[in-house]
């Protein structure tokens, strides 16, 4: 959304609270279709509390981790696109009468001042005009209004620039996820109402798309760290052991049944929060809306049997999102086990890496 430069070829750089992910693609046209191949990929974990509640607290650690991911994986391309999310980012869908570009720009400023819970002067604002549905006679324009607090943008852009990378643009996580969904599951994206839920360390992104048209974006301030902290308190563990439990690694002599009880309680809590968003969406337009398929991505998506919990709760087909479903890679250069195990973590990075290629 917040473009800065116009360089060609990008590295999708996802700076999360728990780790940094980087993806670079090669692309080519074949029969009018864009085909993608992984050129470079990498993941590096961040020191604990380097990023807290979406704010970079240890800029040196984040900068060094960015440098490391490029050096360790021999990524020579310095042009990157990053994304941000959380309470400092607001996305609102608004409807305006059709108008000329100059009028629209003035209307966007007015809408931003009245729809954003922060002073307009403290935010960066952008917007995207949504394509109308096929055969639509609607005279109004549907617009996605996006605003991000300037201090958040500066916080992240400084870390990238200090790592001596060229910041091409700053996206929002939700848009990157929708991009990754469209590329990897094009038929489902075009034909169904889909919810993509990215369960990160501190933020859970929810994207609801209806037959290729974005309908709702929401960030919940709940994620893997919420699980880890509750596991630590309920089982009397230190943070490292709590993370092991979350990953399914046996710790001490804690009975399996006790671990499952704690995990189930936390899964129910996060599903309850997601249900509120689903209910809000489905209550629109006289309750005629229905989510037809759910995809789960992010670190928590790797929890054993998590899709089954969602299927039971929402009676909706649910699967773990694969951001490399429609992407090729060389097994000689890249370990296929890596892609199978780490795929859920790369949803945002994949959407960022393909951003420029589609423009």
Secondary structure by P-SEA (a helix, b strand, c coil): ccccccccccccccccccbbbbbbbbbbbcccbbbbbbccccccccccccccccccccaaaaaaaaaaaaaaacccccccccccccccbbbbbbbbccccaaaaaaaaaaaaaaccccccccbbbbbbbbbccccccccbbbbbbbbbbaaaaaaaaaaaaaacccccccccaaaaaaaaaaaacaaaaaccbbbbbbbcccbbbbbbbccccccbbbbbcccaaaaaaaaaaaacccaaaaaaaaaccccccccaaaaaaaaaaaaaaaaaaaaaaaaaaaacccccccccbbbbbcccccccaaaaaaaaacccccccccccccbbbbcccccaaaaaacccccaaaaaaaaccccc
